Amino acid sequence: MIDIKHEKVQLFIKLLQMKKLHLLTLIALIMISLSGCEKAKVTNGASADVFVKAIKNAQGITVYTAVHSVFSYNTMTSVSVTSPTGTVTQLIDYGKTGMSFYNEPTDADYSPTPPSMGTYTYSVTFNDGEVISYNNSLSSSTLLPSVITSLAKSADGDSVYIKFNAIANVNFYQVEVTKGTTQIYYSDKFYDGSSPLKTNLSLGFNITNLISAGGSGTFTFNINGLLYETTLYDYLQATSTASSDIVL
């Protein structure tokens, strides 16, 4: 009987040791899992840009404003920007996605004087509460709006052609066609590759395609010029827009 009891005690001790080993293993697995979760934590990041936009107002005077854009693949909850003069502006999440914040200039935001040069500081609050600051600098470089010299239908009535003057120091152009508040067409960036550069450019659009997209009525053609900070073409320095209307 003593031997049997001894064997039972030894077996009980072994079971306890096995349970302890399983417990330690379980703790180790939990720690590894927690460590993996820590490594998998999303790193918040965003890109912020300020650039000068120039248009001609109703009086034909060239006026300027600062446009701000902050983009992130991480969800942002709020973005504010502080100008070199200390003015703080809250940017708007117009798309309600939390990925793109910017300001939509109104007529009152434009001035005959370009916005302040220097460093603009962006305070970005992410969905997890983290707040990160970003900087982007604005130089004195601006782009004048192009002059649209002609916007008319072709002789056969199939197309509409827009002719406009080249913009000095421009990197790229874009053409946007709208009808009311609806965007009908927005081109990819393009540039004049001729040598020497042309002083006047011309583009044609099929009228049937435009009417199919927006219905008949008044269409606005916008010629946008783009100037970037560097030849990397990642951050804008200045843009300009010239507009003209036509009834189709």
N, C-alpha and C positions, 0 to 999 in steps of 0.2 A: 504493500500500500504506500509505503514511504516513497518508493521509486516512482510509482505512478503519479503521486502528488508532485514529486520533483519535476517530472516530465511536463505536467500540466503547468507548473509555475514557469518553467523555461519557455513553453509555448506561449504563455500569456505575455512574458517579457518580450519575446520576438514580435508578437502582434503589436505591442505598444511601440516597439522600435520601428516597425513597418508603418504604423499610423503616423509616427513622428516624421518619418522620411517623406511620406506622402504629403504631410502638412507643409514641410519645408519646400518640397517641390512645387506645391500649389502656390505658396508665397512667392517663390522665385518666378513662376510663370506670370503671376499678377504684376510683379515689379517690372518684368520685361515688357508686359503689355502696356503698363503705364508709361514706361520709357519710350515705347514705340509711338504712343499717342502724343507724347511731348514733342517728338521729332516731327510728327506729321502736322503740327500746328501751322496753320496758314500764316505766312508772312505778309503783312499788309504793305501795300505799295501803290503809289499813284504818280501820274505825270501832270504837271501844271504848266500852263502856257498863257502869256499875255501878249497881245499884239494890237497894233493900231489899225482901225478900220476908217477908211475915208470914203465919203459920198459927196454928191452935190445936193444941197437942200433946195427947197422950192424956189428960192431966190437965185439959184444958180451959183451959190458960193460953196467952195469946197470946205467941208467941216469934218472933224475927227472925233473919235472916241476910243476908249480902251475896251477890248473884248477879252474876257477871261474864260479859260476852259480847263477843267480838271477831269481826268479820266482814270478809272481804276477797274481792274477785274475783280477787286474785292468790294463788297458793298460799303458805300459811304452813307452816313446819315446826315452830315452837314459839312459845308465848306464856306469859309470866309476868306477874304483877301484884304490885306492891308497895303495901301499904296505907299510910295516913298514919302508922301506928305502926311501920312498917318491916318488917312481916311479908310474906314473899314466898310466893306461891302459884303453882304451875304449873297452867295450864289444859289441858283435855283436848280433843283432836280426836275427839269421839265419832263423828262421821259418817265419819271417815277420808277426808275430801275435801280437807283443808287449807284450807277456806274458812271454817269456823266453829269457834271454840274457846270453851269455856265451862266452868263448874263445875256439877256436879249435887249440890246440897246433900243431905246425909244428916241423920237426926234429931240426930246429935251436933253438927252445925254450927249448930243453932238455939240462941238464947239469949233470956232475958227482956229483955235489954238490946239495943237496936238497934246495928248495927255502927258503927264509927268514922266520924265526919264528916270531910270534907276531900278532898284530891286523891289519887286512885289513879293510879299510873303503870304503863302496860303496855309491856313490851318484846317487840316482835314480830320474829321472825326469818323472813324470806321464803326462798323456794326457791333464790334466787340468792345467798343468804348475807347480803344486806343486812339490817341491824338498825335498826328505827325505833321511837322511843318515842312513846306517845300518853297523854294525860291525860283523865280525866273526874272531875268532883267530885260528892260525895254530900252532900246537905243533911240536916237533921234530920226532914224530912217523911216520914211513914209512912201506910199505909192499914190500918185494922183489917179483919180478915176479916168478911165478911157473916155474918149469922145465917140459916141455912136453917130456915124455920118449918114447911115441909111438903114431903114428897116422897111422892106416892101415885098409885095408878092412878085413872083416871076411873071413874065408876059403870058405864059400858058396857064397861070393860076394854080399850078401844081405845088409850088414851093414858096417859101418865104426866105429871103436872104437878109442877113444882118451884116453890115460893114462897120468896122470900128478902127480907130487909130491905135497903133501900138503904144504900150506903156513903157516908159523909160525904166530900166533896171529891174524889170519884172522877171521872175523865174518861171512862172507858169500862168496859164489862163484856165478859167472854167466858165462854162455857160450854163445858166439856169433859166428855165422857162416856167413861169407860174401863171395860174389863172385864179384870180382872187387869192385865197390863202392856200390853194392846192398846188403842190409842186408837180409839174407835168414832165419835166426833163431836167436832169442834172448830169453834166458831162464829166468824164475823167479829166484829170489835169493834162494839159497839152502846152506845147511851146512852139515858137517859130524857129524851125531848124534851117532856114534859108541863110545864105551868105551873099551879100550883106542882108541884115535883117530888114523885113518889109516895114514900111511906114503905115500901111493900112491892111487889115486882115478881113476876110470874108468867109461866112459860113452859111450853108443852106439847110433848110429843114422841110420835110415833107408835110404839107398842110393836112392831108388826110390822117396821118399818124397823130398829129397834135390834136385835131378835133375829136378823133376817136378816144384819146386819153382824157380830154377835158371838156368836150362839147364846144359848140360855137360860142363866140363872144370875144372879150378883150383879153389878150395874152400879153404878159410882161416878159421881156427878154432882158436878162441881167448879164453883163460882162464883168466877171470877177478877176482881178489881178492878185497874184500871190507872191510875196517876197519872204524868203526864209532866213533864219538867223545865220545858218552855215550851209555848206554844200552837202551836209548830211540830209538836209530837207526833212528834219524831224520837228523842229519848233518854228512857228511862224513869227516873223517880225512885223509884217504889215500886209494889209489887204486893201483893196478898193473895189467899189461897185458902181457901174454905170447902168442905167435902166432906160428902156424905151418900150412903149406900148403899141400894139397893132390889133385891129379887129379882124378875126378870121371867121 
